[in-house]
Amino acid sequence: MGAMKVTIRNDADEAARHVAEQLADHLTNMPATILGLATGETMRPVYGHLRKLIPERQVPTGAFTSFNLDEFIGVPNTHPGSFHAFMARELFSHIADAQGRCFLPDGLADNLAAEAARYEAEIAARGGIELQLLGIGRNGHIGFNEPGTPFDSRTAPVQLSRQTQQAMQGFDAERPQMAITMGIGTIMQARRCLLLATGAAKAAAVSAMLEAPPSTACPASALQAHPDTTVVLDRHAASRLAGY
Ligand code: GLP
């Protein structure tokens, strides 16, 4: 199994730019690819750079399909804190004909377990994810797979930890307590993963992901067994690594 590759850049913007360039190159090489996309503050500058690279490098954006990792349960798509709204703002509204090929789980579905199973089946039916973009939570979560989640979990409705609820952006008072997320097992099936972590608040999670034995205490450490994962860090997120 394939030791994760680590790339360290000087600051958060350079790290995000590097990830955006990887995405742009991937789309150029494989325009009809299936992407797995991520949300969160860390990803905002990635999409910012990608929006600039698309016209600059004439990156083909007319043929890809994408599946986002997760969405809150019970939050309308029009709510600015929803991941639907985040993706529309950051990327999908800047791409022609994104509707119908850029998907997120439906956190408003009547039957959430059925929606999660449908989403999982839809990814598989389209041949699986080629390139999965990932962030990491301060507690090591990927998608919304919190510590303790089995490494073979599939897409499902999940409870968010208190820490994750506190770190949440875009909500004033009522913070969502649940989400639908791709499972760790779902993420592990992506052919290639690209994980970005920036800032000192992620340093402990990054160290547990890369340098501790794999453990469900740090969901991202499952990626140690993934055959093709690259972790992109800034100096601060890398500051607690012994081996770099
Ligand atoms: C979330 C997402 C994750 C993300 C993480 C870190 O809300 N479900 O996919 O990686 O938390 O977010 P941020 O980049 O805002 O620190």
Boltz pocket constraint, residues with backbone or C-beta under 6 A from the ligand:
constraints:
  - pocket:
      binder: B
      contacts: [[A, 38], [A, 39], [A, 40], [A, 41], [A, 42], [A, 43], [A, 69], [A, 70], [A, 134], [A, 135], [A, 136], [A, 137], [A, 138], [A, 141], [A, 142], [A, 143], [A, 144], [A, 167]]
      max_distance: 6.0
